[in-house]
């Protein structure tokens, strides 16, 4: 089963930065959009950011101005630059790709300490 490969999670202090990466295999063609979602313990999965093949972006309200999503279309790779991290950003972050099917990554833990 095709799966996305995430990297870059970890432990960081509040106010710090992390950069997440998500690589989609070359076997996935004609990506419509890719996105990052997160799920904190006891909470529903929520949208962090989304980027379309045109380059247009959508951000969740809680991360606007702090996080930046980008992608390398040639490499089918997506990034999430997270700055000014807060303790409430602690969650498992998942990447998602939408083409003719929907693909998910396995998740990467981001922990922000106070």
Steps between C-alpha positions, in 0.01 A plus 500: 500500500636840402576715801639844552826535693519770766802629688606789720292465814648518847517688828544876506453776754221752466602776262721268302473368146472170319476402136299200389543325167267266314611304196252342263625211288548566134227246431243759607415711199299815450482610860206731558609625838708406798439597856601473863261398772556449871337312782556571866403248770125497553436733208386458142740520210512854366633675194830680547568610143432397145673580172359446155683417180452864399693610806204650680486431873251471783590518870322411817419806710721391789817487287458799269804724505716237672504202265588493130417217262693448179555227245742389234280371219789343313594293805145441629618632834321729741636699794359667807713768662374552854616811685406651834382162620260484793427220743157465341670403171595169662343224293565224251532663159383311193554581136236430240510491122199500274525371146274235352516354851564637846833420664610553859831492678562305819519812715785675676493620860556867574537588866535859616613545859443807713 
